[in-house]
Amino acid sequence: VRFRSCDGNKKIHFGSSEPEDFRVGEDGVVYAERSFQLSAEPTEFVVSAQDKETQQEWQMRVKLTPEPAFPGASEKDQSKIEEIIFPWQQYKHSSPLKRQKRDWVIPPINLPENSKGPFPQELVRIRSDRDKSLSLRYSVTGPGADQPPTGIFIINPISGQLSVTKPLDREQIASFHLRAHAVDVNGNQVENPIDIVINVIDMNDNRPEFLHQVWNGTVPEGSKPGTYVMTVTAIDADDPNAQNGMLRYRILSQAPSSPSPNMFTINNETGDIITVAAGLDREKVQQYTLIIQATDMEGNPTYGLSNTATAVIAVTDVNDNPPEFTAMTFYGEVPENRVDVIVANLTVTDKDQPHTPAWNAMYRMTGGDPTGRFTILTDPNSNDGLVTVVKPIDFETNRMFVLTVAAENQVPLAKGIQHPPQSTATVSITVIDVNESPYFVPNPKLVRQEEGLLAGSMLTTFTAQDPDRYMQQTSLRYSKLSDPANWLKIDPVNGQITTTAVLDRESIYVQNNMYNATFLASDNGIPPMSGTGTLQIYLLDINDNAPQVHPKEATTCETLQPNAINITAVDPDIDPNAGPFAFELPDTPASIKRNWTIVRISGDHAQLSLRIRFLEAGIYDVPIVITDSGNPHASSTSLLKVKVCQCDINGDCSDVDRIVGAGLGTGAIIAILLCIIILLILVLMFVVWMKRRDKERQAKQLLIDPEDDVRDNILKYDEEGGGEEDQDYDLSQLQQPDTVEPDAIKPVGIRRLDERPIHAEPQYPVRSAAPHPGDIGDFINEGLKAADNDPTAPPYDSLLVFDYEGSGSTAGSLSSLNSSSSGGEQDYDYLNDWGPRFKKLADMYGGGDD
């Protein structure tokens, strides 16, 4: 339909009275909105043209008449079907006419997809100009005909009518390439094959589909208009080069709608979402939800197909809110001398997102703490500032602190924010006076004193001071805490220290001339406190120890050469009360100087040697007088035990002499030898006993062959019991008759009567030690005869009592059973030959009717 205005500049919008069946494009082309079957009568509808500016409207009636396109139509209608003729060209030569292929291009056949039929639906007719003189057969080949998918296109071999048998789907196959053939009845090719292209025309039968149903994006708060946020994408299976596959995007809704209902816009072709308004504030709106619509047909709302998706845009936080203190002044208190104590909590508020750098607060002190006694830590959970003491505070020096603190975020404020970047506050801290420990002055205290100070002597005064000047307390009390040698005591009131024993520098409790003692000073405060002080006594040496010889024992040869003995003088004292030492031998006894001589070789060492050529072997006590260099001098006579022995050519004592010289006497040697002899005897006896036992074991194995060693033993095999109820046995019934208890001690109740009668026991034959094999049978017969005649051998002829099995029986009584023959008709005389055990039975049945 066409519309022509007078001025030619009107913008016209076309509409249809039947929009569900027909639509009109902007160019006036009328399209079928759906596939449907027209009736034989003409179909009418109204097309309207409306001026977009003046809203003036014109109308026109359209009448549609169906056109038959199926077998059975009239020849007139069939003649309208397009014919494809095999190309040919004639040339005039001396030879007959020749047919030559020409470069014709057969235009493609356009066939709409999703056709409703009826099928088969004729498309074109293929014919050759030689069909007038020859009987030809037509065929098509290619995908859709004789190749997969087969059977979509068929051709009438006589008329050459090409038809489609089913609806086509462009999204599966967009075009088909077929080849038509013409042959005679013998199969000879008459025409060259021609190519036929069938294009499937796209219909708008697919809605747009978003790649994701929910799209997630972020945008910083405070973003300027035009800030890119995210991109949404949808696809359409229809032809992207046609309107059916051209998509357009738009935003249907925004939630929430504050501060503006149009905070975002979308590029209708690319799907890019950007901001169009200012005012994004995470503290007010943290997330926006957009409903995005994608429509094909270039976004035509009337004819296009649509689909929707959700775009979730999170507003990310920026540092647009500084921390603010909740109060201008904070208060706290701390006991003196305490460290690592939280004295105040500084609280702030920050509207930014918690636990982010824009929310985390940092605190610093700007004044009031010149000595650095406080620090402020940040609580990561609450963001509070924790004022902590890091150095001890003395109440007597500082009773109060006024601190100035500032709080700011970890990251700077965003640009353009009008708030100050930090907040300040004041912290007032009061120091609490507590009872402090007394302290000694000086500590430690050093005292120099000569050793040997007698007990009860006053040594020094060691006192302490109480730092609590503002507390009402009594005087301090003193006590002793540590005194390793128990040499001292202290007056509890005035701290005067006196000795309780003689001070000795050579004591084991003195190290490097220094003796340490610890004392305690206590007050009566609440709570009571105490302090310790160390008294160091430096003991000065006096000459109170005489020197001694070292070593105490020595060995030398009985001859003159070699016979020198090196000795050393040892004195616990120190210089000048020690060496150099003087060594000499006493005048008495006279044999000492006659046999020995001593020579000093240094201040601490001397050499003792024989004066005579030969001295008999033995042990000699040689007194040596040693004098130190102290003032006055101290001397002592030390005994040196010298062992004189016979020596070899090297000057060493022999082995025996070494043992004697080592102090090992004859008795000890004899005892060692006896122990060795006893140990050897025990080992020998054990070896003899082991050999005898082996011989006995071998002898037993030779006497008895393991295969013939059949004894009356009880062999226990794997036993499978009958359960717990099968374990209750009366073992008394299994006892031997001769082991049964006497009647006097048997329990009252049912008794077994099969007891052994009292008779003289018969004599059984005794088998010889080495019987002849022929006598074995006689021995067995004699034993059997003796056992038959033995009335004391079980089983006994008496009443036997067995386990009671209950009363009554499901079986009938056996007393009614009668033998078919009377007992009198049988001969029981043979029972007399069975021995004395069957004598009573023979008397009962073999004695006649009696």
BELRA-V736130 format. One record per run of one state. SS is the DSSP state (~ for helix, > for strand, _ for the rest). FROM is the first residue (numbers start at 1). TO is the last residue. If there is no record, write none. Layout:
{{SS,FROM,TO} {SS,FROM,TO}}
This chain:
{{_,1,11} {>,12,16} {_,17,21} {>,22,24} {_,25,29} {>,30,32} {_,33,42} {>,43,51} {_,52,56} {>,57,64} {_,65,74} {~,75,78} {_,79,82} {>,83,85} {_,86,108} {>,109,112} {_,113,120} {>,121,127} {_,128,128} {~,129,132} {_,133,135} {>,136,141} {_,142,142} {>,143,143} {_,144,146} {>,147,147} {_,148,152} {>,153,155} {_,156,160} {>,161,164} {_,165,174} {>,175,184} {_,185,188} {>,189,201} {_,202,208} {>,209,210} {_,211,213} {>,214,220} {_,221,227} {>,228,231} {_,232,233} {>,234,235} {_,236,242} {~,243,245} {_,246,247} {>,248,255} {_,256,263} {>,264,266} {_,267,271} {>,272,275} {_,276,286} {>,287,295} {_,296,296} {~,297,299} {_,300,305} {>,306,316} {_,317,323} {>,324,325} {_,326,328} {>,329,335} {_,336,340} {>,341,346} {_,347,347} {>,348,349} {_,350,360} {>,361,367} {_,368,373} {>,374,378} {_,379,384} {>,385,389} {_,390,399} {>,400,409} {_,410,422} {>,423,432} {_,433,438} {>,439,440} {_,441,444} {>,445,450} {_,451,457} {>,458,461} {_,462,463} {>,464,465} {_,466,476} {>,477,483} {_,484,487} {>,488,490} {_,491,495} {>,496,499} {_,500,510} {>,511,511} {_,512,513} {>,514,522} {_,523,529} {>,530,540} {_,541,547} {>,548,550} {_,551,552} {>,553,557} {_,558,558} {>,559,559} {_,560,564} {>,565,570} {_,571,581} {>,582,585} {_,586,589} {~,590,595} {>,596,600} {_,601,604} {>,605,610} {_,611,613} {>,614,614} {_,615,617} {>,618,627} {_,628,634} {>,635,645} {_,646,646} {>,647,647} {_,648,652} {>,653,653} {_,654,654} {~,655,661} {_,662,665} {~,666,703} {_,704,723} {~,724,726} {_,727,730} {~,731,734} {_,735,736} {~,737,739} {_,740,742} {~,743,745} {_,746,772} {~,773,788} {_,789,813} {~,814,816} {_,817,822} {~,823,825} {_,826,828} {~,829,834} {_,835,835} {~,836,846} {_,847,850}}
